[in-house]
Amino acid sequence: MRAQDIIEKKRDKQTLTPEEIAFLIQGYTRDEIPDYQMAAWLMASFLNGMNAEETQALTREMLHSGVIVSHDHIALPKVDKHSTGGVGDKTSLVIAPVAACCGVAVPMISGRALGHSGGTLDKLEAIPGFRTNLSLAEFKDTLAKCGLALIGQTPEIAPADRKLYALRDVTATVPFRPFITASIMSKKLAEGIDGLVLDVKTGNGAFMKTEADARALAEMLCATGRGVGKRVTALITDMNQPLGRYVGNALETREAIECLQGKLDGDFAELNIELAAQMLIVGGVAELDAARAQVREAITSGRALERFKQCIELQGGDPHVCDDLTRLPHCDHQVTIKAEQSGYVAHIQTDELGRITKEWGGGRIRLEDKIDYGVGLYVHAKLGDEIKAGDALVTAYYHDEAKLETLCARLQQTYAFAENRPAPSVLIKTP
C-alpha cells in the first residue's frame, strides 16, 4: 500500500477498508508517514465523510496503537468524564476530586487546547510545578493514593491519537464526528475505566453547533463505548455562552478552585454538580438524588478541596494555590470592554471569545508556541442580562499591548443586544 493511493481514494469519496486505515495509522505512529500526507488525509476525510465502519476501524487502530491500562489493584469503580470542548469549560478540575471523595476512582487522561476551546492539561499546568506528563507507573500510583490522577497521554497510551490530536488542531479538521469519536474513545478506553460520562456541548462555542449534531455525536460515542462493554451516559449541554465567568488557563483554574471552596452559584457549579452526580450513578455508587447530595456535601465540607490539594502535591504542583489564588500566573495589564448601547444580552459569539484569548497568548497558534497562562477574560454580562450603555461586558487580562486595539474591537463585536429579554437558555438539555 501507499499513503498517496489511500489519500486519493478518500479524495474521490470512496470508503476505506480497515486494512487501509490500519496502514495509515500504524505508519503515522511509526513516523513512516509524514505530517503533510496525514494532513491531506485528514482534510479529505473531513470534506468527504467517514461511515460507521471506518470510524470503528479508526477508533480500534488508535486504541491499539498503545497499551491498555489496568487498575485491578483498585477495588473502586473507575469512572471518567469527557467534554467535547468549549469556552470556559473547566469542570474536570472540580468533578474529579469530588467524585474521588464519593467512592469513585478517576483515572483521567485529558488533552490540550484544540481549536478555539481550552484544554484541561493547560489549565492544570497553570498551577506552578504541576506535572501532567506522569509515567504510567506514576499515574497508577497517584490514582491508588488519592483516588484521582490527571494526566496527558503518555507515550504508551494511544500514541496515534497524541500525534493526530495536535495535527487536527493546526489543519482546521477539529469539528468532525468520526475524528472526535476516535480521539475521545481511544484515550478513554485505554485508561482502564469501567464507565464514562460524556458532556457533549452544543452552540456557537462548541464544535457541534446544533443540538441535532451534538445528539448524533453523543449517540456515536455512547455506542462505541457500550460496544466494548463500558457503562456510558451523555449529557447535551449549552455552549452559546462561556461556562462560568472566566476564560483562560489560570483564570479558569482559579474559578474551579473557588467552586471547590464552596462557591456554588451559577451555571458552572450547576454543571459540576450534575456531571459529578452522573459519575456516581455510572459507577453504581448512588442514585440521582443521593448522588447530588453526596456531591454537594463533598464540596461544602471541604473534602473535595483537600483531595484536589493532595492530587496537586502528588503531581509535583504547589497545593498552596488552593488557599492563595495569587500564586497562580497573572497578567500585568487589564482592560474592560463596555456596552455601547442598552438592552438585553441576546447573543454572545462564544467561539470568538475563545479565539481572542488564544491569539492574545492564552493558547497555541503553532505547535511549538508557548502559552501565557495568565491571559484571559472575565465575562461580566451573560445571556439575558439587562445592560445599560457603559456597563462592563468583558474584562481582558493580557501582556501583549501590540494587539490591544485590534482585539478590543473584536471583543466589542462579540455581543448583540435586544429590546426584550430573550428566553432563558437551558444549560442541560438532556437528563
N, C-alpha and C positions, 0 to 999 in steps of 0.2 A: 504493500500500500504506500501511497504518497500523500502527504498532507494537502498538497495543492489539488489533487483529484477530489479529495473529500470536501474541500472548500468550494470547489467548482460545483459539486453535486448539490450542496446546500444553497449555493448562489442561485442555482437553477430550480430551487423549490422542491427538491426531491427529499425523500425520507432516508436518513442514515440508518445503517444496521448497527446492532450492538457492537459488532466487531470493529466497525469504523470509528464509533465513539470511543471504544476502548483504545484503539490505536492513537487517537488524538490525545486523550487524557493521560495515558501512560507515557507517551512520547514527550508531552509537555512537562510532566512531572520529572522526567529524567533529563530534562534540558536538551532533548534531541529535536524538539520543535521550537523555533524561536518565537518571541513575543509577537512579531509582526504577522506571522501566519495565524497564531491563535487569535489575534485581534481581528483578522479578516474573517475567521470562522465565527467569532462572537457576533460580529455585525451581520454576517449573512444569516445566522440563526435568528438574531433579533428581528431582522426585517421580514424573514420568510416563515418563521414559526417552527415549533417542535411539537410533535404529538406526544401522547402519554407514554408510549413505549420508549421513545427517545429520551424523555425526561427521566423515566425509571432507570434506563441504562446509564444516563449521565450521573444520576444520584449514586447508583451502585458503584460505578468506577471511581467516583470521588471519595466515597466512603472507604472503599477497599484500597485506595492509594496509600493508606497508612494503617496504623494499629487501631484496634477497637478496645477501649479501656474497660477493665473490670474492677468493680468496687465490692467484691464479695466479702471483704474484710469489714464492711459496714452493714449492720443489720437493718438500718433505717431505709425506708423507701427513698430512692434517688429521683428527684424531680427538678427540672429546669424550666425556665421561661425564655421565650424568644420574641422580640418585637421586630416587625418588618421595617422599622425605621421611620423617623420623623424629626421634628424640630422641638427641642426641649425635652426629649424623652430620656429620662434618667432613672426609670423605675427599677432597673436591675440593682442599683446601689442600695435601694430600700428593701425590696421584697426578698432578696437573697438572705440577708441576716434575719429578717422577720420570719421567713419560712424555717430557717435553721433553728430558731428558738421554739418552733412549734412541732418538732418531731419529724422534719423532712431534711434530708441531706441534699445540698445544692451544688453539684459539680458543674459550674458554669463556664463554658468556653465562648467568648464573645469576639466581636470584630471591631475594626476601626471605622472612622467616618467613611461614609460611602455616599457619593453624590452630594446633595445638599444636607443630608442628615448627619447627626453626630454619631460618634462611636463610643461604646461603653469603655473600651480599653483606654481611649484618650482621656475620658473623664476620670478614670481611676488613676491614670498616670499624672494627673494634675496634683495628686497627693504626693508631697515630697517623698522620694525614695520607694514608692510603691512599685513592686515588680509584677508585671503581668506575664513575663517570659519564664515562668517556672518550668522546671523539667517535669516529666510525668511522675517521677518519684516524689518530687516536692508537692505536686498537685494532689496526689493521693494522700500524702502525709498531712497537708493542710486541711483537706476535707475531713480526715479522721479526727483531727484535733479540735476543729471549731465548727464543723458541720457545713461549711461552705468554702469554696475556693473559686476565685475569679481570675481567669487567665485568658490569654490569647492562644491561638493554635500553636502547638509545639511542632517541631519538625516531623514528629511521628504521627500526628493526628491530621487526617485529611490534607496532606500536603498539596494535592491538586487544587483544592479549594483555596488554600492560602495564596497560591500564585494567581489563580483566576480572579479572586476577590479584588486584588489590587489592580489587575488589568481591566476589569469591568469598570472600575471607578474612573479610569482615565480614557476610556473609549466610548463613553456615553451608552453603555449597554446594561445599566443597572436595572431599570424597571421592566423586567421581563420574567413572567411567572415561572417558566421552566428553570431559568438560571437561579432565581430566588429560592425555589423549592430545593434544587440540588445543593445549593450552597448551605442553606439552613439545615436540611436534614442530614447531609453528610457529616457536618460537625456534631450535631446533636445526637445522632445515632452512635457516633464514635466515642462519646464521652461517658458512656456507661450508665445511662438513665433508664428508669422504669417508666417514667411518664414525662409529658411535656405540655406546658401551657403556652399557647400562641396568642400574641397580641398583634392582630393584623390591622394596620392603620389604613384609613381611607380619608380622602380630602385633598385639598390643594398642596398640603405639606407632606403628603405621603407619596410613595411610589405608585400605589394603586389609587388613582384619582376618583374613581366611582365606587360606590358601595357594591355594585354588581361585580366589579373586578376584584375587590377585596374578598368577597364571599367565594369567588371562584378560586382565588389563591388559598384561602383557608381550607376549602374542600380538598384541594390538591395536596396541601401539606398534611392535613389530617389523614387522608387516605394513604399517603406514603408511610407515615408513622405507624398507623394501625396495621398496615400490611406486613410489618415486621414484628408485630406483637406488642407494641407500646401503647400505653394509655395516653391519648392526645385529646385536648379540647382547645377551642379557639374562641376568642372574643374579637368582635369587629369594633374598633374604637375610632373616635373622631380625631382628625388631624387637619381641620380647617383653621386652626389657630395653634400657637405653640402650647405644649403641655406645661402647666405651671407658669411661672413668671420669668425664669431665667433661660437664656440660650447661650451656650459657650461652655467650654470644658470645666474650668474651675468654678464658674458661677453655678453650673448645674450640680456639681459636686456639693457646693455649699447648700443648695436648695434641698438636695437629698438628705444631707446631714440634719438640716433644720426639721425635716419631716421626721426623721428618727428621734430628734429631740422632743417631738410631741406636737409639732405644728400640723394639724390635721384638717385644716380648712382648704377649700378649693379643689379644682379638678385633679391636680397632681396627687393629692392624698387620696381622693376618691378612687382613682385608678389603682394606686398602690394597694389599697385595702382589698379591692376586688381581685386583682391578679394574685396576690398572696393567698387569699382565701381559695381561689381555684387551684393553686398548687397543693394546698392541704387536701382538697377534695380528690384531685388526681392521685395523690399519694395515699389515699384511703385513711387519712388521719381524722377527718371530721366532715360532717355535712355542712351545707352553706351557712346557716345562721350561726352555728357554733364556730365555724371556721372564721367568719368575720369577727366574732367576739374575741377569739384567740389572737387574731392579728392585731386588733386594737390594743389588747392587753400587753402584747409583746412590745408595742411601741410606748404606750403610756407608762409602763413600769420601768422603762429604760433598759430592758433586757436586750432588745434588738440593737440599740446603740452600742452597748457593751460588746455584743457579738461582732459588730462591724469593727470596733476598735481591735478586737482580738485578731480578726482576719487581716486588718491593715498591718498590725505588728508582725504577724507570721509571714506576710508577704513583703517585709522589708520597709514598709512605709512608716510615716510619723502618725501614731494614733492620736497625738495631742491636737490634731486639726479638728477632731470632733468636739473639743472643748474650746478651741481658739481658732475661729474661722479665718483670722487674719494671717494664719500660717499658710493659707492657700495662695497661689500666684494671683497677682492683681496688676492692673494697668495704671499708668501714670496719668492718663487723660480720660475725661468723660464728657459727653455732650448729650443734651436732651432734645429730642425732636418733639415739637409742639404742634397741636392741631391748628390748622389754618381756617377751620370752619366749625360750626356747632352741629350737633346731630347725634345720632346713634351709630355706633360702630357696626357696619353691615358686612364688611369683608376685610380680611387680613390676608395678604399674599404670603402665606407661611413659608413656602419653599424659598422665596426671595429673601426672607429674613435669615434662613439658613445659608444661602449663598453669600449674602453680605458678611455674615460672621466669618465664613470661610475665607473670603477674599481679603478681609482685614487682618488675616493671620491666624484665625482660630481653627483652620483646617488646612488640608494639603491640596494644592493645585497640581503639583507634580509629585511623583512617588517619593522623591528624595527630600521634599520640603520638611522643615521643622515647624512644629506647632507652637504658637504663642498661647499658652494655656490661660492667660488672664483675659484674653479678648472675649467679648460677648455683649449681650443685650439684656436689659431688664424691660419687660413688657408691662407698661402701666395700664394700657387700655386693651380690653378683650371684647370679644363679640357681644353685642347687646348693651355695652356700657353707654351711658349718656355722657357726651363730651361737649364741653364749651370751647370756643376758639381760645387758644392759648394754653389749654390743658396739656399735660405731658402725655405723649403716646409711647415713646420708647426712649430709654437712655442707653447710649452706646459707650462701652469701655474699650479703649484702644491705645496703641503705641504709635502706629504709623500715621503721622499727620498729613502725609502727602495725599492720602486717599480721602481725607475728611470731607471736602466739598462734594465730591462725586458720590460717596456712599451715603452721606446725609440726604442728598437729593433723592437717592433711591429709597432710603428708609421712609421719607415723606410719602412716596408713591405707593407704599405697601398697604395703606389704609384707605378704605372707602366708607362713606357715611350715608345715612338715610334719614329722612324726616321722622319716620315712625320706627319704633323699636321692632327689630326683627324677631321672628320666632326663636325661642331659646334653642341653642344647639344641644344635641343629645350626645353625651360623651361615650357611653357604652351602648352600642346599637344591637347587641345580641347577648343573651344570657350565656 
